[in-house]
Amino acid sequence: MEFISQHPVLVVSIVKIAVLLFIVMTALAYLTWLERKVIAHIQSRWGPYNVGAHGLLQPLADGLKFLFKEDVTPPVSDRLVYTLAPFLALSLALTAIALIPFGPPSVTLLGQPVFVVSNIDIGLLFLFAVTSLGVYGVALAGWSSNSKYPLMGGLRSSAQMISYEVSLTISVVGVLLLAGTLSFNGIIEGQSGYYLHFIPRWHVFPQIIGFLCYLTAAVAETNRIPFDLPEAETELVAGFHTEYSSFKFAMFFMAEYANMITVSCLATILFLGGWLSPFPDTWKWPLFLPGIGLIGLGLYCLVDTITEMRGIARLQFAVVTLLCLGGGAICLIPAVAVVIQGVFWFTAKILAILFFYIWMRGTLPRFRYDQLMSLGWKLLLPVSLANLVVTSIVVLYFMMRGPG
Amino acid sequence: MNLPVIVFFAFALFAVGGAVMLILAREPIHSALALILVMSALATLYLLLGAEFIAAVQMIVYAGAVMVLFVFVIMLLNMGLEERTDFSKLAKYAGVPLGFVLLLEIAHWLWRSPAGAVVANGPQPVTAFSTVELSKLLFRSYLFPFEATSILILIAILGALVLARKEE
């Protein structure tokens, strides 16, 4: 106990890292489930349905399968780099998430904010520093596999990530000009307040062009459809991870989903007001939205349990129903509702962006490689540069006019 | 020994070790990886000095952008192992010892200098130099050199474009 009181930062940080890691890993697993379900419904299929009710245990089964598969190592050109690549990809992707504030700093434990692992002044710069290294995982994997298709995938991915990182960074600068700070909490708090008393002052409204540029570049950065050229299966078998099997492949898979979560978090923080509620503070009923939502979900599950489910699935779904109803009831307690308010809005916004990602995958076909490059350099870069120039002029005008 | 000193020596070791690996590695990609290690270790050392902004820029520009291009080119050309020439006798018997003498001399004079006295007193608490202060220096006091440098870089980019363009 003495140790805890002497080093509150260290102890709280370690606990926060462990909890965040658990949550993120679970979220990654269920993101794959969500993706398969949504895509399946877009394509008029059912998606995972047999492992657990509505396929809810499918991520667990997938994880176990990855663990028990044989780890085949091809005659690689370089065993050290071949092994290093997936570790690099996953650890960098997870490090970036440590910088994200998931809730307001006012909620504290032992004097430490609960909802962020590492709150630093130049959070945004550090996030870019970490994510700019992410390309090495893919590039080195492609190179060290000693095989043609992975090499092509690795090359494509390096070229693509370098090209789109420029637009990504420039589209963010517009927000920084408005916010005047590099700290995530500062950027979020700068977005509080309302136009006309009900439209939230989020940066997405003045920076709508920046937001669209950011979203496009972010999709390309995370190698997702329609920009998933590095792993285009019709051309490159599976691209950079063709030669990887078992858990090393799973690590690339997890890194990709972790990167998706990171860019969604960043979009939420920069453009959508982070953990701020979209409703004015004077309205009290939005406080109970998380509870009402969960209870609604629970009631739907209840109906489903009784009418649709049979056998063991009915038992599993009954558990899900109880969890939803119980969680919803807890969220209705006013004290709890106030604490989870920020996290609820943050999560809701991230989920909306992730859904958009998946929706796009189900809708758009893949670009051709030359189309991808000309889109990045000839359209996205000039547009984001123009956005930056216009924003600077407007900001300068308001600064010259003085405060008010 | 307190934490900053331990961190300093750990990352100084990474930087020096990476630099040695960079020279000794026969595989070009290992050299590139070693250089990335050196740059990341340097960024951490900047962080210890309280230069947060410089540390982040070091990671983004050098470790993130410049080295990606290096790795890209190495992969594109798919270079084989480097050819190794043996040390000449002169380098082996005169160069290596003389190099060590030079290092010792630099260490000696650094120890005697005012900077060395500061180091001998043990680590000082550093206050982080905020990004706002840095930008004020850059865009107020040193605006002209800053803009002149950016024009210089622009000229360099144009020069590279002209050189790389294929003959019609």
Interface residues (C-beta under 8 A of the other chain):
Chain A: D78 V81 I120 D121 I122 L125 F126 F128 A129 V130 S132 L133 V135 Y136 A139 L140 G142 W143 L151 G154 L155 S158 A159 M161 I162 E165 L182
Chain B: E27 I29 H30 L33 I36 A43 E52 F53 A55 A56 V57 M59 I60 A63 G64 A65 V68 L69 V71 F72 I74 M75 L76 N78 A128 S130 T131
